[in-house]
Amino acid sequence: MRRGKSADLDVDPKLAQELVSLKKARVKSGTPPTQQEWDEDPAILIVRVASRGESEQKVWTCCVVAFKFFSSFNFSRVPNQFKPVLRLVYNIVTVTPDGDAKGQGKAEDWEPLSRLGHVVNQLKQSFAQQQSAASQDRWLAVSAKISSIVNAGVKAAAAASAAEESARQRALMPSPVRVR
């Protein structure tokens, strides 16, 4: 369910108690508020759908049996054949009537969420910029090494050429004759 869309779903009573104990939900007395109060943690709801009755016109009911709350990102640089790749891990907390458990969510479940998708896009763009800058730095370092090798070769060739020219000039000059 996205922000701005609403639906009434039943929640397993034990699950509701778990949510309250984890401070993911609050118990309010009195009439329901006119506007929904949303938690800031994105969540995926696990819903059980069942039919009531055996008549031709079955009545379907939905009951929330678990929540998967996003808690944080972990990311790392993974070496690849051509260039490093950003690996994102979605840390989640799964809450069921039996308790809560930390784990890792699947990217395909969490990336479509607009709030997380925006952050993921920013992380990927930042990573790409860092990789581009690192690649340029490596290229400049390699270019500087090649330039120094070429410059050293040019200097050595110039020195060898100057020495050859000097030897040629000495060979062409008549040597002074000594008379006694």
Rosetta blueprint (number, residue, H / E / L):
1 M L
2 R L
3 R L
4 G L
5 K L
6 S L
7 A L
8 D L
9 L L
10 D E
11 V E
12 D L
13 P H
14 K H
15 L H
16 A H
17 Q H
18 E H
19 L H
20 V H
21 S H
22 L L
23 K L
24 K L
25 A L
26 R L
27 V L
28 K L
29 S L
30 G L
31 T L
32 P L
33 P L
34 T L
35 Q L
36 Q L
37 E L
38 W L
39 D L
40 E L
41 D L
42 P L
43 A E
44 I E
45 L E
46 I E
47 V E
48 R E
49 V E
50 A E
51 S E
52 R E
53 G L
54 E L
55 S L
56 E L
57 Q L
58 K L
59 V E
60 W E
61 T E
62 C E
63 C E
64 V E
65 V E
66 A E
67 F E
68 K E
69 F E
70 F E
71 S E
72 S E
73 F E
74 N E
75 F E
76 S E
77 R E
78 V E
79 P L
80 N L
81 Q L
82 F L
83 K L
84 P L
85 V E
86 L E
87 R E
88 L E
89 V E
90 Y E
91 N E
92 I E
93 V E
94 T E
95 V E
96 T E
97 P L
98 D L
99 G E
100 D E
101 A E
102 K E
103 G E
104 Q E
105 G E
106 K L
107 A H
108 E H
109 D H
110 W H
111 E L
112 P L
113 L L
114 S H
115 R H
116 L H
117 G H
118 H H
119 V H
120 V H
121 N H
122 Q H
123 L H
124 K H
125 Q H
126 S H
127 F H
128 A H
129 Q H
130 Q H
131 Q H
132 S H
133 A H
134 A H
135 S H
136 Q H
137 D H
138 R H
139 W H
140 L H
141 A H
142 V H
143 S H
144 A H
145 K H
146 I H
147 S H
148 S H
149 I H
150 V H
151 N H
152 A H
153 G H
154 V H
155 K H
156 A H
157 A H
158 A H
159 A H
160 A H
161 S H
162 A H
163 A H
164 E H
165 E H
166 S H
167 A H
168 R H
169 Q H
170 R H
171 A H
172 L H
173 M L
174 P L
175 S L
176 P L
177 V L
178 R L
179 V L
180 R L
